[in-house]
Amino acid sequence: MRLIWQLLAVVAVWILGSLGTAAVKDNPWLALVAGLLTAVVAVLVYGWVVRRTEHRAPVEVSLKGAGAGISWGTLLGIALFGAVIANIAFLGDYTINGLGTPASAVGLLGIMAGAAVTEELVFRGVLFRNVERWTGTWIALVLTGSLFGLIHLLNANATLWGAIAIAIEAGGMLTAAYIATRKLWVPIGLHFGWNIAASAIFSTEVSGSNTPQGLLDATMSGPALVTGGDFGPEGSVYAVVFGVVATVVLMWLAHRRGHVVPVRRSARADVAARLAR
């Protein structure tokens, strides 16, 4: 039942926050405030429901190390997406025409902050953590990463390949960031950095969601395998490659730290209990 209560609590904030942000999206400053407020409330609600259902301190959202985790994660996310764009631009398929809409970029910061926090709390904080207790790390990573990709089929310009790409690159990478750190701050920062690079900085489509123009006025053309087509660069083969590389590195780090919960039930309980402290 704790999985259900945790999902209900955090998804409620996700939905209400999304509706509130959508209602003020045409005003960038209100969108910024609405998105940041959604992020803060979501963390508070997550902490509250974990305390009530698991009778423990929610160490995965402990404020200790939060600033550093979000900062490093954000920088990594921007760098990874920047590498994707650099490779697409090298082939001549991404062109900067000038300055875009800086005011819109401000609103996108709030929108992406709310999305990054709520999605990480749902998929890594609630779903992955609970499924990992039952199946071990690797199976939980595949299951929740796949679900994370599938939910993007609800977006306006979604494609099946786009959802598969998200499951591989983001579902794997973001989950691995949580496994390596056993905190939600790095995956939140990584998710946020990736999304603001895609939207607020490089003005590309984010997961086929009809993203407004950001800081740059840019155009993208070329084969969908390279550019991601209507889904955006997250559907690019470059995004998949960089996401897989990041996942491998983070899982290597997680293994070195003893953060991987084995599949065998006899060994699983002790490791899971240690990591929850």
Residue pairs with C-beta under 8 A, 6 or more apart in sequence:
1 53
2 53
2 54
2 130
3 126
3 127
3 130
5 49
5 52
5 53
6 46
6 49
6 50
6 53
6 125
6 126
6 130
7 122
7 126
7 127
9 45
9 46
9 48
9 49
10 42
10 45
10 46
10 49
10 118
10 121
10 122
10 125
10 126
11 122
12 45
13 38
13 41
13 42
13 45
13 118
14 38
14 42
14 118
14 119
14 121
14 122
16 38
17 34
17 35
17 37
17 38
17 39
17 41
17 42
17 114
17 118
18 38
18 114
18 115
18 118
20 34
20 37
20 38
21 31
21 34
21 35
21 38
21 110
21 111
21 114
23 34
24 30
24 31
24 34
25 31
25 107
25 111
25 212
27 107
28 103
28 104
28 105
28 106
28 107
28 108
29 106
29 107
30 107
31 106
31 107
31 108
31 110
31 111
32 106
32 107
32 109
32 110
33 110
34 110
34 114
35 107
35 109
35 110
35 111
35 112
35 113
35 114
35 115
36 110
36 113
36 114
37 114
38 113
38 114
38 117
38 118
39 113
39 114
39 116
39 117
39 118
42 114
42 117
42 118
42 121
43 61
43 117
43 121
46 58
46 61
46 121
46 125
46 126
47 58
47 61
50 56
50 58
51 57
51 58
56 276
59 182
59 183
59 276
59 277
60 125
60 129
60 178
60 182
60 183
60 184
61 125
61 183
61 184
61 185
62 183
65 183
65 185
66 185
68 185
69 181
69 183
69 185
69 186
69 188
69 189
70 185
70 186
70 188
70 189
70 192
71 189
72 186
72 189
73 177
73 185
73 186
73 187
73 188
73 189
73 190
73 191
73 192
73 193
74 189
74 190
74 192
74 193
74 196
75 189
75 193
76 189
76 190
76 193
76 246
77 189
77 190
77 191
77 192
77 193
77 194
77 195
77 196
77 197
78 193
78 194
78 196
78 197
78 201
79 193
80 193
80 194
80 242
80 243
80 246
81 193
81 194
81 197
81 198
81 202
81 233
81 239
82 197
82 202
83 238
83 242
84 233
84 236
84 238
84 239
84 242
85 94
85 197
85 202
85 204
85 233
87 238
88 94
88 220
88 222
88 226
88 227
88 233
88 236
88 238
89 95
91 222
91 226
92 222
93 220
93 221
93 222
93 223
93 226
93 227
94 202
94 204
94 218
94 219
94 220
94 227
95 218
95 219
95 220
96 216
96 217
96 218
97 217
97 218
97 219
98 216
98 217
99 215
99 216
99 217
100 203
100 213
100 214
100 215
100 216
100 217
100 218
101 212
101 213
101 214
101 215
102 215
104 212
104 213
104 214
105 199
105 200
105 201
105 214
105 215
106 200
107 212
108 196
108 199
108 200
108 211
108 212
108 214
109 196
109 200
111 199
112 192
112 195
112 196
112 199
112 200
112 206
113 192
115 191
115 195
116 188
116 189
116 191
116 192
116 195
117 188
117 192
119 148
119 191
120 174
120 178
120 184
120 187
120 188
120 191
121 184
123 144
123 147
123 148
123 171
123 174
123 175
124 144
124 174
124 175
124 178
124 184
124 187
125 184
127 144
127 147
128 140
128 141
128 144
128 175
128 178
131 139
131 140
131 143
131 144
132 140
132 261
132 272
133 261
133 268
133 272
134 140
135 143
135 263
136 261
136 262
136 263
136 264
136 268
137 179
137 254
137 259
137 260
137 261
137 262
138 260
138 263
139 263
140 175
140 261
141 171
141 172
141 175
141 176
141 179
144 171
144 175
145 167
145 168
145 170
145 171
145 172
145 175
146 167
146 171
147 171
148 166
148 167
148 170
148 171
148 174
149 163
149 164
149 165
149 166
149 167
149 168
149 170
149 171
150 163
150 167
152 158
152 162
152 163
152 166
152 207
152 208
153 160
153 163
155 207
155 208
155 209
156 208
156 209
156 210
157 205
157 208
157 209
157 210
157 230
157 231
157 232
158 207
158 208
158 231
159 208
159 229
159 230
159 231
159 235
161 224
161 231
161 235
162 207
162 208
162 228
162 231
162 232
162 234
162 235
165 228
165 231
165 234
165 235
165 236
165 239
165 240
166 207
166 234
168 240
168 243
168 244
169 234
169 239
169 240
169 242
169 243
169 244
169 247
170 191
170 194
170 234
170 243
172 243
172 244
172 247
173 190
173 243
173 246
173 247
173 250
174 187
174 190
174 191
175 187
176 246
176 247
176 250
176 251
176 254
177 186
177 187
177 190
177 250
178 184
178 186
178 187
179 250
179 251
179 254
179 259
179 260
180 186
180 250
180 251
180 253
180 254
180 257
180 259
181 187
182 259
182 275
195 206
198 204
198 205
198 206
198 211
198 232
198 233
198 234
199 206
199 211
199 212
199 214
200 214
200 215
201 214
201 215
201 216
202 214
202 216
202 218
203 213
203 214
203 215
203 216
203 217
203 218
204 211
204 218
204 220
204 232
204 233
205 211
205 228
205 230
205 231
205 232
205 233
206 232
206 234
207 231
207 232
207 234
208 230
208 231
208 232
208 235
211 232
220 227
220 233
221 227
224 235
225 236
225 237
226 236
226 237
226 238
227 233
227 235
227 236
228 234
228 235
228 236
228 239
229 235
233 239
251 260
254 260
258 271
259 275
260 271
261 268
261 271
261 272
261 275
262 268
262 271
